[in-house]
Amino acid sequence: MSQIEIRQLRNDLPFGARISGVTRAALGDEAVRSEIVRVFEDRGMIVFEGVEPSGEMQVLLSEVFGPLKEHPVKTV
């Protein structure tokens, strides 16, 4: 499994997590994808740190949570 690091968002909050180490290679690992989904279901919010700032990476990361849908407004 590719290495991702998962930490609490803040020690005084019962929700949220910070995940770093998410790369294209990491997202190719089903165990990493499953862990990201598990953290979201458990903590309700994720802050991804140090993720490649590209549209392609945004799509790859979004697909971890399920298939993408067309936006109802075509100009968006």
PQR file with spaces between the fields and no chain letter, atoms N, CA, C, O and H, PARSE charges and radii, in Angstrom:
ATOM       1  N    MET     1       0.851   -1.186    0.000 -0.4000 1.5000
ATOM       2  CA   MET     1       0.000    0.000    0.000 -0.0000 2.0000
ATOM       3  C    MET     1       0.889    1.239    0.000  0.5500 1.7000
ATOM       4  O    MET     1       1.863    1.315    0.748 -0.5500 1.4000
ATOM       5  N    SER     2       0.543    2.208   -0.847 -0.4000 1.5000
ATOM       6  CA   SER     2       1.243    3.486   -0.861 -0.0000 2.0000
ATOM       7  C    SER     2       1.029    4.183    0.471  0.5500 1.7000
ATOM       8  O    SER     2       0.010    3.992    1.136 -0.5500 1.4000
ATOM       9  H    SER     2      -0.249    2.145   -1.455  0.4000 1.0000
ATOM      10  N    GLN     3       1.992    4.978    0.841 -0.4000 1.5000
ATOM      11  CA   GLN     3       1.907    5.654    2.132 -0.0000 2.0000
ATOM      12  C    GLN     3       1.115    6.954    2.041  0.5500 1.7000
ATOM      13  O    GLN     3       1.460    7.861    1.283 -0.5500 1.4000
ATOM      14  H    GLN     3       2.819    5.133    0.302  0.4000 1.0000
ATOM      15  N    ILE     4       0.060    7.023    2.823 -0.4000 1.5000
ATOM      16  CA   ILE     4      -0.619    8.286    3.066 -0.0000 2.0000
ATOM      17  C    ILE     4      -0.601    8.470    4.574  0.5500 1.7000
ATOM      18  O    ILE     4      -0.571    7.496    5.327 -0.5500 1.4000
ATOM      19  H    ILE     4      -0.220    6.287    3.439  0.4000 1.0000
ATOM      20  N    GLU     5      -0.619    9.709    5.004 -0.4000 1.5000
ATOM      21  CA   GLU     5      -0.617   10.005    6.430 -0.0000 2.0000
ATOM      22  C    GLU     5      -1.966   10.591    6.806  0.5500 1.7000
ATOM      23  O    GLU     5      -2.443   11.529    6.168 -0.5500 1.4000
ATOM      24  H    GLU     5      -0.643   10.499    4.393  0.4000 1.0000
ATOM      25  N    ILE     6      -2.581   10.035    7.846 -0.4000 1.5000
ATOM      26  CA   ILE     6      -3.894   10.481    8.303 -0.0000 2.0000
ATOM      27  C    ILE     6      -3.749   11.003    9.722  0.5500 1.7000
ATOM      28  O    ILE     6      -3.228   10.314   10.599 -0.5500 1.4000
ATOM      29  H    ILE     6      -2.194    9.273    8.365  0.4000 1.0000
ATOM      30  N    ARG     7      -4.218   12.239    9.941 -0.4000 1.5000
ATOM      31  CA   ARG     7      -4.177   12.840   11.275 -0.0000 2.0000
ATOM      32  C    ARG     7      -5.526   13.484   11.569  0.5500 1.7000
ATOM      33  O    ARG     7      -6.304   13.766   10.658 -0.5500 1.4000
ATOM      34  H    ARG     7      -4.641   12.798    9.229  0.4000 1.0000
ATOM      35  N    GLN     8      -5.790   13.710   12.840 -0.4000 1.5000
ATOM      36  CA   GLN     8      -7.001   14.431   13.215 -0.0000 2.0000
ATOM      37  C    GLN     8      -6.919   15.849   12.669  0.5500 1.7000
ATOM      38  O    GLN     8      -5.832   16.406   12.514 -0.5500 1.4000
ATOM      39  H    GLN     8      -5.158   13.481   13.580  0.4000 1.0000
ATOM      40  N    LEU     9      -8.084   16.428   12.378 -0.4000 1.5000
ATOM      41  CA   LEU     9      -8.114   17.821   11.937 -0.0000 2.0000
ATOM      42  C    LEU     9      -7.584   18.706   13.060  0.5500 1.7000
ATOM      43  O    LEU     9      -6.674   19.511   12.859 -0.5500 1.4000
ATOM      44  H    LEU     9      -8.967   15.976   12.504  0.4000 1.0000
ATOM      45  N    ARG    10      -8.165   18.545   14.233 -0.4000 1.5000
ATOM      46  CA   ARG    10      -7.702   19.204   15.465 -0.0000 2.0000
ATOM      47  C    ARG    10      -8.011   18.274   16.626  0.5500 1.7000
ATOM      48  O    ARG    10      -8.986   17.524   16.584 -0.5500 1.4000
ATOM      49  H    ARG    10      -8.905   17.891   14.396  0.4000 1.0000
ATOM      50  N    ASN    11      -7.201   18.321   17.641 -0.4000 1.5000
ATOM      51  CA   ASN    11      -7.389   17.439   18.796 -0.0000 2.0000
ATOM      52  C    ASN    11      -8.694   17.689   19.535  0.5500 1.7000
ATOM      53  O    ASN    11      -9.226   16.778   20.170 -0.5500 1.4000
ATOM      54  H    ASN    11      -6.409   18.931   17.675  0.4000 1.0000
ATOM      55  N    ASP    12      -9.220   18.911   19.465 -0.4000 1.5000
ATOM      56  CA   ASP    12     -10.434   19.244   20.217 -0.0000 2.0000
ATOM      57  C    ASP    12     -11.718   19.077   19.407  0.5500 1.7000
ATOM      58  O    ASP    12     -12.792   19.452   19.875 -0.5500 1.4000
ATOM      59  H    ASP    12      -8.788   19.651   18.949  0.4000 1.0000
ATOM      60  N    LEU    13     -11.622   18.519   18.198 -0.4000 1.5000
ATOM      61  CA   LEU    13     -12.802   18.323   17.360 -0.0000 2.0000
ATOM      62  C    LEU    13     -13.103   16.837   17.189  0.5500 1.7000
ATOM      63  O    LEU    13     -12.184   16.045   16.977 -0.5500 1.4000
ATOM      64  H    LEU    13     -10.749   18.214   17.818  0.4000 1.0000
ATOM      65  N    PRO    14     -14.367   16.447   17.277 -0.5600 1.5000
ATOM      66  CA   PRO    14     -14.730   15.036   17.091  0.2800 2.0000
ATOM      67  C    PRO    14     -14.881   14.647   15.622  0.5500 1.7000
ATOM      68  O    PRO    14     -15.211   13.501   15.320 -0.5500 1.4000
ATOM      69  N    PHE    15     -14.646   15.578   14.714 -0.4000 1.5000
ATOM      70  CA   PHE    15     -14.810   15.309   13.287 -0.0000 2.0000
ATOM      71  C    PHE    15     -13.581   15.811   12.548  0.5500 1.7000
ATOM      72  O    PHE    15     -12.740   16.514   13.107 -0.5500 1.4000
ATOM      73  H    PHE    15     -14.378   16.510   14.959  0.4000 1.0000
ATOM      74  N    GLY    16     -13.499   15.434   11.287 -0.4000 1.5000
ATOM      75  CA   GLY    16     -12.463   15.949   10.404 -0.0000 2.0000
ATOM      76  C    GLY    16     -11.159   15.184   10.493  0.5500 1.7000
ATOM      77  O    GLY    16     -10.810   14.623   11.532 -0.5500 1.4000
ATOM      78  H    GLY    16     -14.182   14.863   10.832  0.4000 1.0000
ATOM      79  N    ALA    17     -10.440   15.174    9.367 -0.4000 1.5000
ATOM      80  CA   ALA    17      -9.129   14.538    9.275 -0.0000 2.0000
ATOM      81  C    ALA    17      -8.293   15.284    8.255  0.5500 1.7000
ATOM      82  O    ALA    17      -8.818   15.934    7.351 -0.5500 1.4000
ATOM      83  H    ALA    17     -10.723   15.629    8.523  0.4000 1.0000
ATOM      84  N    ARG    18      -6.993   15.180    8.415 -0.4000 1.5000
ATOM      85  CA   ARG    18      -6.036   15.705    7.443 -0.0000 2.0000
ATOM      86  C    ARG    18      -5.351   14.500    6.811  0.5500 1.7000
ATOM      87  O    ARG    18      -4.899   13.595    7.513 -0.5500 1.4000
ATOM      88  H    ARG    18      -6.566   14.652    9.150  0.4000 1.0000
ATOM      89  N    ILE    19      -5.277   14.494    5.494 -0.4000 1.5000
ATOM      90  CA   ILE    19      -4.591   13.406    4.795 -0.0000 2.0000
ATOM      91  C    ILE    19      -3.530   14.019    3.896  0.5500 1.7000
ATOM      92  O    ILE    19      -3.814   14.917    3.103 -0.5500 1.4000
ATOM      93  H    ILE    19      -5.645   15.229    4.924  0.4000 1.0000
ATOM      94  N    SER    20      -2.310   13.529    4.028 -0.4000 1.5000
ATOM      95  CA   SER    20      -1.221   13.969    3.150 -0.0000 2.0000
ATOM      96  C    SER    20      -0.615   12.742    2.474  0.5500 1.7000
ATOM      97  O    SER    20      -0.864   11.608    2.884 -0.5500 1.4000
ATOM      98  H    SER    20      -2.079   12.799    4.672  0.4000 1.0000
ATOM      99  N    GLY    21       0.174   12.980    1.445 -0.4000 1.5000
ATOM     100  CA   GLY    21       0.804   11.889    0.716 -0.0000 2.0000
ATOM     101  C    GLY    21      -0.044   11.323   -0.406  0.5500 1.7000
ATOM     102  O    GLY    21       0.273   10.270   -0.959 -0.5500 1.4000
ATOM     103  H    GLY    21       0.377   13.901    1.112  0.4000 1.0000
ATOM     104  N    VAL    22      -1.136   12.029   -0.749 -0.4000 1.5000
ATOM     105  CA   VAL    22      -2.008   11.554   -1.830 -0.0000 2.0000
ATOM     106  C    VAL    22      -1.400   11.978   -3.167  0.5500 1.7000
ATOM     107  O    VAL    22      -1.287   13.165   -3.475 -0.5500 1.4000
ATOM     108  H    VAL    22      -1.393   12.884   -0.299  0.4000 1.0000
ATOM     109  N    THR    23      -1.018   10.976   -3.944 -0.4000 1.5000
ATOM     110  CA   THR    23      -0.446   11.196   -5.271 -0.0000 2.0000
ATOM     111  C    THR    23      -1.232   10.365   -6.285  0.5500 1.7000
ATOM     112  O    THR    23      -2.097    9.571   -5.916 -0.5500 1.4000
ATOM     113  H    THR    23      -1.111   10.012   -3.693  0.4000 1.0000
ATOM     114  N    ARG    24      -0.922   10.558   -7.546 -0.4000 1.5000
ATOM     115  CA   ARG    24      -1.566    9.745   -8.588 -0.0000 2.0000
ATOM     116  C    ARG    24      -1.265    8.265   -8.351  0.5500 1.7000
ATOM     117  O    ARG    24      -2.148    7.417   -8.475 -0.5500 1.4000
ATOM     118  H    ARG    24      -0.220   11.203   -7.845  0.4000 1.0000
ATOM     119  N    ALA    25      -0.022    7.968   -8.012 -0.4000 1.5000
ATOM     120  CA   ALA    25       0.364    6.568   -7.760 -0.0000 2.0000
ATOM     121  C    ALA    25      -0.412    6.007   -6.567  0.5500 1.7000
ATOM     122  O    ALA    25      -0.885    4.872   -6.607 -0.5500 1.4000
ATOM     123  H    ALA    25       0.695    8.658   -7.911  0.4000 1.0000
ATOM     124  N    ALA    26      -0.537    6.804   -5.515 -0.4000 1.5000
ATOM     125  CA   ALA    26      -1.269    6.349   -4.323 -0.0000 2.0000
ATOM     126  C    ALA    26      -2.725    6.053   -4.668  0.5500 1.7000
ATOM     127  O    ALA    26      -3.287    5.071   -4.184 -0.5500 1.4000
ATOM     128  H    ALA    26      -0.152    7.726   -5.483  0.4000 1.0000
ATOM     129  N    LEU    27      -3.337    6.891   -5.497 -0.4000 1.5000
ATOM     130  CA   LEU    27      -4.740    6.692   -5.857 -0.0000 2.0000
ATOM     131  C    LEU    27      -4.946    5.464   -6.740  0.5500 1.7000
ATOM     132  O    LEU    27      -6.075    5.004   -6.905 -0.5500 1.4000
ATOM     133  H    LEU    27      -2.880    7.689   -5.890  0.4000 1.0000
ATOM     134  N    GLY    28      -3.875    4.936   -7.302 -0.4000 1.5000
ATOM     135  CA   GLY    28      -3.959    3.704   -8.077 -0.0000 2.0000
ATOM     136  C    GLY    28      -4.048    2.462   -7.202  0.5500 1.7000
ATOM     137  O    GLY    28      -4.318    1.368   -7.696 -0.5500 1.4000
ATOM     138  H    GLY    28      -2.958    5.310   -7.169  0.4000 1.0000
ATOM     139  N    ASP    29      -3.822    2.630   -5.904 -0.4000 1.5000
ATOM     140  CA   ASP    29      -3.855    1.526   -4.944 -0.0000 2.0000
ATOM     141  C    ASP    29      -5.246    1.454   -4.313  0.5500 1.7000
ATOM     142  O    ASP    29      -5.670    2.382   -3.626 -0.5500 1.4000
ATOM     143  H    ASP    29      -3.603    3.519   -5.503  0.4000 1.0000
ATOM     144  N    GLU    30      -5.948    0.353   -4.549 -0.4000 1.5000
ATOM     145  CA   GLU    30      -7.319    0.212   -4.039 -0.0000 2.0000
ATOM     146  C    GLU    30      -7.371    0.302   -2.520  0.5500 1.7000
ATOM     147  O    GLU    30      -8.357    0.792   -1.970 -0.5500 1.4000
ATOM     148  H    GLU    30      -5.603   -0.402   -5.107  0.4000 1.0000
ATOM     149  N    ALA    31      -6.338   -0.157   -1.837 -0.4000 1.5000
ATOM     150  CA   ALA    31      -6.308   -0.077   -0.369 -0.0000 2.0000
ATOM     151  C    ALA    31      -6.282    1.385    0.095  0.5500 1.7000
ATOM     152  O    ALA    31      -6.921    1.734    1.087 -0.5500 1.4000
ATOM     153  H    ALA    31      -5.537   -0.555   -2.284  0.4000 1.0000
ATOM     154  N    VAL    32      -5.550    2.228   -0.616 -0.4000 1.5000
ATOM     155  CA   VAL    32      -5.506    3.659   -0.285 -0.0000 2.0000
ATOM     156  C    VAL    32      -6.865    4.290   -0.538  0.5500 1.7000
ATOM     157  O    VAL    32      -7.364    5.053    0.290 -0.5500 1.4000
ATOM     158  H    VAL    32      -5.031    1.945   -1.422  0.4000 1.0000
ATOM     159  N    ARG    33      -7.457    3.977   -1.669 -0.4000 1.5000
ATOM     160  CA   ARG    33      -8.771    4.530   -1.999 -0.0000 2.0000
ATOM     161  C    ARG    33      -9.793    4.130   -0.943  0.5500 1.7000
ATOM     162  O    ARG    33     -10.591    4.960   -0.508 -0.5500 1.4000
ATOM     163  H    ARG    33      -7.052    3.357   -2.341  0.4000 1.0000
ATOM     164  N    SER    34      -9.777    2.874   -0.530 -0.4000 1.5000
ATOM     165  CA   SER    34     -10.709    2.396    0.495 -0.0000 2.0000
ATOM     166  C    SER    34     -10.471    3.087    1.831  0.5500 1.7000
ATOM     167  O    SER    34     -11.422    3.401    2.545 -0.5500 1.4000
ATOM     168  H    SER    34      -9.128    2.200   -0.884  0.4000 1.0000
ATOM     169  N    GLU    35      -9.217    3.325    2.170 -0.4000 1.5000
ATOM     170  CA   GLU    35      -8.892    4.003    3.428 -0.0000 2.0000
ATOM     171  C    GLU    35      -9.391    5.452    3.414  0.5500 1.7000
ATOM     172  O    GLU    35      -9.895    5.942    4.425 -0.5500 1.4000
ATOM     173  H    GLU    35      -8.444    3.070    1.589  0.4000 1.0000
ATOM     174  N    ILE    36      -9.256    6.132    2.286 -0.4000 1.5000
ATOM     175  CA   ILE    36      -9.744    7.511    2.176 -0.0000 2.0000
ATOM     176  C    ILE    36     -11.257    7.541    2.373  0.5500 1.7000
ATOM     177  O    ILE    36     -11.769    8.394    3.097 -0.5500 1.4000
ATOM     178  H    ILE    36      -8.847    5.734    1.465  0.4000 1.0000
ATOM     179  N    VAL    37     -11.971    6.626    1.740 -0.4000 1.5000
ATOM     180  CA   VAL    37     -13.431    6.560    1.892 -0.0000 2.0000
ATOM     181  C    VAL    37     -13.795    6.245    3.340  0.5500 1.7000
ATOM     182  O    VAL    37     -14.724    6.841    3.886 -0.5500 1.4000
ATOM     183  H    VAL    37     -11.555    5.933    1.152  0.4000 1.0000
ATOM     184  N    ARG    38     -13.075    5.314    3.969 -0.4000 1.5000
ATOM     185  CA   ARG    38     -13.349    4.964    5.361 -0.0000 2.0000
ATOM     186  C    ARG    38     -13.168    6.169    6.277  0.5500 1.7000
ATOM     187  O    ARG    38     -13.984    6.403    7.168 -0.5500 1.4000
ATOM     188  H    ARG    38     -12.321    4.829    3.526  0.4000 1.0000
ATOM     189  N    VAL    39     -12.100    6.931    6.060 -0.4000 1.5000
ATOM     190  CA   VAL    39     -11.848    8.124    6.876 -0.0000 2.0000
ATOM     191  C    VAL    39     -12.976    9.135    6.683  0.5500 1.7000
ATOM     192  O    VAL    39     -13.443    9.734    7.652 -0.5500 1.4000
ATOM     193  H    VAL    39     -11.437    6.740    5.337  0.4000 1.0000
ATOM     194  N    PHE    40     -13.413    9.328    5.447 -0.4000 1.5000
ATOM     195  CA   PHE    40     -14.506   10.267    5.200 -0.0000 2.0000
ATOM     196  C    PHE    40     -15.792    9.820    5.894  0.5500 1.7000
ATOM     197  O    PHE    40     -16.481   10.629    6.515 -0.5500 1.4000
ATOM     198  H    PHE    40     -13.034    8.842    4.660  0.4000 1.0000
ATOM     199  N    GLU    41     -16.109    8.543    5.787 -0.4000 1.5000
ATOM     200  CA   GLU    41     -17.326    8.033    6.427 -0.0000 2.0000
ATOM     201  C    GLU    41     -17.251    8.123    7.944  0.5500 1.7000
ATOM     202  O    GLU    41     -18.263    8.353    8.606 -0.5500 1.4000
ATOM     203  H    GLU    41     -15.550    7.885    5.282  0.4000 1.0000
ATOM     204  N    ASP    42     -16.056    7.943    8.496 -0.4000 1.5000
ATOM     205  CA   ASP    42     -15.862    7.994    9.946 -0.0000 2.0000
ATOM     206  C    ASP    42     -15.777    9.422   10.484  0.5500 1.7000
ATOM     207  O    ASP    42     -16.337    9.718   11.539 -0.5500 1.4000
ATOM     208  H    ASP    42     -15.234    7.756    7.958  0.4000 1.0000
ATOM     209  N    ARG    43     -15.079   10.311    9.766 -0.4000 1.5000
ATOM     210  CA   ARG    43     -14.783   11.650   10.279 -0.0000 2.0000
ATOM     211  C    ARG    43     -15.620   12.755    9.634  0.5500 1.7000
ATOM     212  O    ARG    43     -15.708   13.851   10.188 -0.5500 1.4000
ATOM     213  H    ARG    43     -14.624   10.070    8.909  0.4000 1.0000
ATOM     214  N    GLY    44     -16.233   12.497    8.483 -0.4000 1.5000
ATOM     215  CA   GLY    44     -17.163   13.446    7.879 -0.0000 2.0000
ATOM     216  C    GLY    44     -16.558   14.571    7.075  0.5500 1.7000
ATOM     217  O    GLY    44     -17.277   15.244    6.336 -0.5500 1.4000
ATOM     218  H    GLY    44     -16.161   11.607    8.033  0.4000 1.0000
ATOM     219  N    MET    45     -15.267   14.801    7.189 -0.4000 1.5000
ATOM     220  CA   MET    45     -14.622   15.887    6.457 -0.0000 2.0000
ATOM     221  C    MET    45     -13.145   15.566    6.327  0.5500 1.7000
ATOM     222  O    MET    45     -12.526   15.069    7.269 -0.5500 1.4000
ATOM     223  H    MET    45     -14.683   14.254    7.789  0.4000 1.0000
ATOM     224  N    ILE    46     -12.578   15.849    5.160 -0.4000 1.5000
ATOM     225  CA   ILE    46     -11.146   15.622    4.944 -0.0000 2.0000
ATOM     226  C    ILE    46     -10.524   16.892    4.381  0.5500 1.7000
ATOM     227  O    ILE    46     -11.082   17.521    3.482 -0.5500 1.4000
ATOM     228  H    ILE    46     -13.080   16.253    4.395  0.4000 1.0000
ATOM     229  N    VAL    47      -9.376   17.259    4.912 -0.4000 1.5000
ATOM     230  CA   VAL    47      -8.529   18.296    4.333 -0.0000 2.0000
ATOM     231  C    VAL    47      -7.341   17.560    3.716  0.5500 1.7000
ATOM     232  O    VAL    47      -6.556   16.927    4.422 -0.5500 1.4000
ATOM     233  H    VAL    47      -8.923   16.748    5.642  0.4000 1.0000
ATOM     234  N    PHE    48      -7.220   17.649    2.398 -0.4000 1.5000
ATOM     235  CA   PHE    48      -6.099   17.021    1.709 -0.0000 2.0000
ATOM     236  C    PHE    48      -4.965   18.030    1.637  0.5500 1.7000
ATOM     237  O    PHE    48      -5.145   19.142    1.139 -0.5500 1.4000
ATOM     238  H    PHE    48      -7.857   18.163    1.824  0.4000 1.0000
ATOM     239  N    GLU    49      -3.806   17.647    2.130 -0.4000 1.5000
ATOM     240  CA   GLU    49      -2.649   18.538    2.168 -0.0000 2.0000
ATOM     241  C    GLU    49      -1.608   18.115    1.141  0.5500 1.7000
ATOM     242  O    GLU    49      -1.323   16.927    0.990 -0.5500 1.4000
ATOM     243  H    GLU    49      -3.659   16.744    2.534  0.4000 1.0000
ATOM     244  N    GLY    50      -1.043   19.090    0.435 -0.4000 1.5000
ATOM     245  CA   GLY    50       0.043   18.824   -0.494 -0.0000 2.0000
ATOM     246  C    GLY    50      -0.353   18.063   -1.739  0.5500 1.7000
ATOM     247  O    GLY    50       0.479   17.384   -2.340 -0.5500 1.4000
ATOM     248  H    GLY    50      -1.275   20.055    0.558  0.4000 1.0000
ATOM     249  N    VAL    51      -1.612   18.164   -2.138 -0.4000 1.5000
ATOM     250  CA   VAL    51      -2.075   17.462   -3.335 -0.0000 2.0000
ATOM     251  C    VAL    51      -1.726   18.293   -4.573  0.5500 1.7000
ATOM     252  O    VAL    51      -1.833   19.519   -4.571 -0.5500 1.4000
ATOM     253  H    VAL    51      -2.288   18.715   -1.650  0.4000 1.0000
ATOM     254  N    GLU    52      -1.312   17.600   -5.614 -0.4000 1.5000
ATOM     255  CA   GLU    52      -1.019   18.245   -6.897 -0.0000 2.0000
ATOM     256  C    GLU    52      -2.193   19.135   -7.309  0.5500 1.7000
ATOM     257  O    GLU    52      -3.325   18.658   -7.390 -0.5500 1.4000
ATOM     258  H    GLU    52      -1.225   16.604   -5.616  0.4000 1.0000
ATOM     259  N    PRO    53      -1.941   20.420   -7.570 -0.5600 1.5000
ATOM     260  CA   PRO    53      -3.033   21.347   -7.902  0.2800 2.0000
ATOM     261  C    PRO    53      -3.378   21.340   -9.390  0.5500 1.7000
ATOM     262  O    PRO    53      -3.070   22.290  -10.110 -0.5500 1.4000
ATOM     263  N    SER    54      -4.017   20.265   -9.842 -0.4000 1.5000
ATOM     264  CA   SER    54      -4.407   20.201  -11.248 -0.0000 2.0000
ATOM     265  C    SER    54      -5.832   19.696  -11.364  0.5500 1.7000
ATOM     266  O    SER    54      -6.337   19.022  -10.466 -0.5500 1.4000
ATOM     267  H    SER    54      -4.267   19.494   -9.257  0.4000 1.0000
ATOM     268  N    GLY    55      -6.466   20.020  -12.456 -0.4000 1.5000
ATOM     269  CA   GLY    55      -7.813   19.539  -12.715 -0.0000 2.0000
ATOM     270  C    GLY    55      -7.860   18.025  -12.808  0.5500 1.7000
ATOM     271  O    GLY    55      -8.812   17.402  -12.338 -0.5500 1.4000
ATOM     272  H    GLY    55      -6.055   20.568  -13.185  0.4000 1.0000
ATOM     273  N    GLU    56      -6.835   17.426  -13.414 -0.4000 1.5000
ATOM     274  CA   GLU    56      -6.801   15.974  -13.558 -0.0000 2.0000
ATOM     275  C    GLU    56      -6.726   15.294  -12.181  0.5500 1.7000
ATOM     276  O    GLU    56      -7.391   14.285  -11.946 -0.5500 1.4000
ATOM     277  H    GLU    56      -6.062   17.932  -13.796  0.4000 1.0000
ATOM     278  N    MET    57      -5.920   15.848  -11.284 -0.4000 1.5000
ATOM     279  CA   MET    57      -5.818   15.274   -9.941 -0.0000 2.0000
ATOM     280  C    MET    57      -7.128   15.442   -9.187  0.5500 1.7000
ATOM     281  O    MET    57      -7.527   14.554   -8.434 -0.5500 1.4000
ATOM     282  H    MET    57      -5.380   16.668  -11.475  0.4000 1.0000
ATOM     283  N    GLN    58      -7.797   16.566   -9.381 -0.4000 1.5000
ATOM     284  CA   GLN    58      -9.095   16.790   -8.732 -0.0000 2.0000
ATOM     285  C    GLN    58     -10.096   15.726   -9.172  0.5500 1.7000
ATOM     286  O    GLN    58     -10.856   15.208   -8.354 -0.5500 1.4000
ATOM     287  H    GLN    58      -7.473   17.287   -9.993  0.4000 1.0000
ATOM     288  N    VAL    59     -10.096   15.402  -10.460 -0.4000 1.5000
ATOM     289  CA   VAL    59     -11.008   14.375  -10.972 -0.0000 2.0000
ATOM     290  C    VAL    59     -10.639   13.007  -10.389  0.5500 1.7000
ATOM     291  O    VAL    59     -11.517   12.271   -9.938 -0.5500 1.4000
ATOM     292  H    VAL    59      -9.479   15.823  -11.125  0.4000 1.0000
ATOM     293  N    LEU    60      -9.349   12.663  -10.396 -0.4000 1.5000
ATOM     294  CA   LEU    60      -8.921   11.372   -9.855 -0.0000 2.0000
ATOM     295  C    LEU    60      -9.319   11.229   -8.385  0.5500 1.7000
ATOM     296  O    LEU    60      -9.794   10.174   -7.965 -0.5500 1.4000
ATOM     297  H    LEU    60      -8.636   13.260  -10.763  0.4000 1.0000
ATOM     298  N    LEU    61      -9.128   12.271   -7.625 -0.4000 1.5000
ATOM     299  CA   LEU    61      -9.481   12.233   -6.203 -0.0000 2.0000
ATOM     300  C    LEU    61     -10.991   12.172   -6.016  0.5500 1.7000
ATOM     301  O    LEU    61     -11.477   11.461   -5.136 -0.5500 1.4000
ATOM     302  H    LEU    61      -8.742   13.128   -7.966  0.4000 1.0000
ATOM     303  N    SER    62     -11.731   12.903   -6.827 -0.4000 1.5000
ATOM     304  CA   SER    62     -13.194   12.881   -6.734 -0.0000 2.0000
ATOM     305  C    SER    62     -13.754   11.500   -7.056  0.5500 1.7000
ATOM     306  O    SER    62     -14.736   11.070   -6.451 -0.5500 1.4000
ATOM     307  H    SER    62     -11.337   13.480   -7.542  0.4000 1.0000
ATOM     308  N    GLU    63     -13.135   10.805   -8.004 -0.4000 1.5000
ATOM     309  CA   GLU    63     -13.613    9.478   -8.399 -0.0000 2.0000
ATOM     310  C    GLU    63     -13.440    8.431   -7.293  0.5500 1.7000
ATOM     311  O    GLU    63     -14.044    7.360   -7.358 -0.5500 1.4000
ATOM     312  H    GLU    63     -12.338   11.154   -8.496  0.4000 1.0000
ATOM     313  N    VAL    64     -12.624    8.730   -6.284 -0.4000 1.5000
ATOM     314  CA   VAL    64     -12.479    7.825   -5.144 -0.0000 2.0000
ATOM     315  C    VAL    64     -13.833    7.625   -4.463  0.5500 1.7000
ATOM     316  O    VAL    64     -14.115    6.552   -3.929 -0.5500 1.4000
ATOM     317  H    VAL    64     -12.133    9.599   -6.231  0.4000 1.0000
ATOM     318  N    PHE    65     -14.666    8.664   -4.485 -0.4000 1.5000
ATOM     319  CA   PHE    65     -15.947    8.634   -3.775 -0.0000 2.0000
ATOM     320  C    PHE    65     -17.112    8.175   -4.646  0.5500 1.7000
ATOM     321  O    PHE    65     -18.247    8.104   -4.174 -0.5500 1.4000
ATOM     322  H    PHE    65     -14.438    9.536   -4.919  0.4000 1.0000
ATOM     323  N    GLY    66     -16.846    7.867   -5.895 -0.4000 1.5000
ATOM     324  CA   GLY    66     -17.889    7.354   -6.772 -0.0000 2.0000
ATOM     325  C    GLY    66     -17.817    7.992   -8.141  0.5500 1.7000
ATOM     326  O    GLY    66     -17.007    8.890   -8.375 -0.5500 1.4000
ATOM     327  H    GLY    66     -15.925    7.925   -6.278  0.4000 1.0000
ATOM     328  N    PRO    67     -18.660    7.531   -9.044 -0.5600 1.5000
ATOM     329  CA   PRO    67     -18.634    8.089  -10.407  0.2800 2.0000
ATOM     330  C    PRO    67     -19.073    9.546  -10.404  0.5500 1.7000
ATOM     331  O    PRO    67     -19.936    9.957   -9.628 -0.5500 1.4000
ATOM     332  N    LEU    68     -18.448   10.318  -11.298 -0.4000 1.5000
ATOM     333  CA   LEU    68     -18.800   11.727  -11.414 -0.0000 2.0000
ATOM     334  C    LEU    68     -20.100   11.881  -12.171  0.5500 1.7000
ATOM     335  O    LEU    68     -20.462   11.030  -12.983 -0.5500 1.4000
ATOM     336  H    LEU    68     -17.747    9.984  -11.928  0.4000 1.0000
ATOM     337  N    LYS    69     -20.795   12.959  -11.903 -0.4000 1.5000
ATOM     338  CA   LYS    69     -22.061   13.252  -12.567 -0.0000 2.0000
ATOM     339  C    LYS    69     -21.927   14.562  -13.330  0.5500 1.7000
ATOM     340  O    LYS    69     -21.144   15.436  -12.960 -0.5500 1.4000
ATOM     341  H    LYS    69     -20.501   13.650  -11.243  0.4000 1.0000
ATOM     342  N    GLU    70     -22.689   14.678  -14.380 -0.4000 1.5000
ATOM     343  CA   GLU    70     -22.724   15.922  -15.141 -0.0000 2.0000
ATOM     344  C    GLU    70     -23.323   17.021  -14.267  0.5500 1.7000
ATOM     345  O    GLU    70     -24.294   16.792  -13.545 -0.5500 1.4000
ATOM     346  H    GLU    70     -23.325   13.968  -14.680  0.4000 1.0000
ATOM     347  N    HIS    71     -22.746   18.194  -14.338 -0.4000 1.5000
ATOM     348  CA   HIS    71     -23.299   19.329  -13.598 -0.0000 2.0000
ATOM     349  C    HIS    71     -24.580   19.771  -14.320  0.5500 1.7000
ATOM     350  O    HIS    71     -24.614   19.806  -15.550 -0.5500 1.4000
ATOM     351  H    HIS    71     -21.958   18.380  -14.924  0.4000 1.0000
ATOM     352  N    PRO    72     -25.632   20.108  -13.561 -0.5600 1.5000
ATOM     353  CA   PRO    72     -26.897   20.464  -14.206  0.2800 2.0000
ATOM     354  C    PRO    72     -26.818   21.746  -15.046  0.5500 1.7000
ATOM     355  O    PRO    72     -27.643   21.955  -15.935 -0.5500 1.4000
ATOM     356  N    VAL    73     -25.841   22.591  -14.771 -0.4000 1.5000
ATOM     357  CA   VAL    73     -25.662   23.806  -15.559 -0.0000 2.0000
ATOM     358  C    VAL    73     -24.453   23.575  -16.455  0.5500 1.7000
ATOM     359  O    VAL    73     -23.331   23.472  -15.960 -0.5500 1.4000
ATOM     360  H    VAL    73     -25.170   22.421  -14.049  0.4000 1.0000
ATOM     361  N    LYS    74     -24.660   23.493  -17.743 -0.4000 1.5000
ATOM     362  CA   LYS    74     -23.617   23.110  -18.692 -0.0000 2.0000
ATOM     363  C    LYS    74     -22.441   24.087  -18.745  0.5500 1.7000
ATOM     364  O    LYS    74     -21.333   23.698  -19.114 -0.5500 1.4000
ATOM     365  H    LYS    74     -25.572   23.576  -18.145  0.4000 1.0000
ATOM     366  N    THR    75     -22.668   25.345  -18.382 -0.4000 1.5000
ATOM     367  CA   THR    75     -21.581   26.332  -18.464 -0.0000 2.0000
ATOM     368  C    THR    75     -20.639   26.272  -17.282  0.5500 1.7000
ATOM     369  O    THR    75     -19.650   27.004  -17.247 -0.5500 1.4000
ATOM     370  H    THR    75     -23.569   25.661  -18.083  0.4000 1.0000
ATOM     371  N    VAL    76     -20.921   25.420  -16.315 -0.4000 1.5000
ATOM     372  CA   VAL    76     -20.060   25.327  -15.131 -0.0000 2.0000
ATOM     373  C    VAL    76     -18.977   24.292  -15.369  0.5500 1.7000
ATOM     374  O    VAL    76     -18.144   24.058  -14.494 -0.5500 1.4000
ATOM     375  H    VAL    76     -21.724   24.825  -16.344  0.4000 1.0000
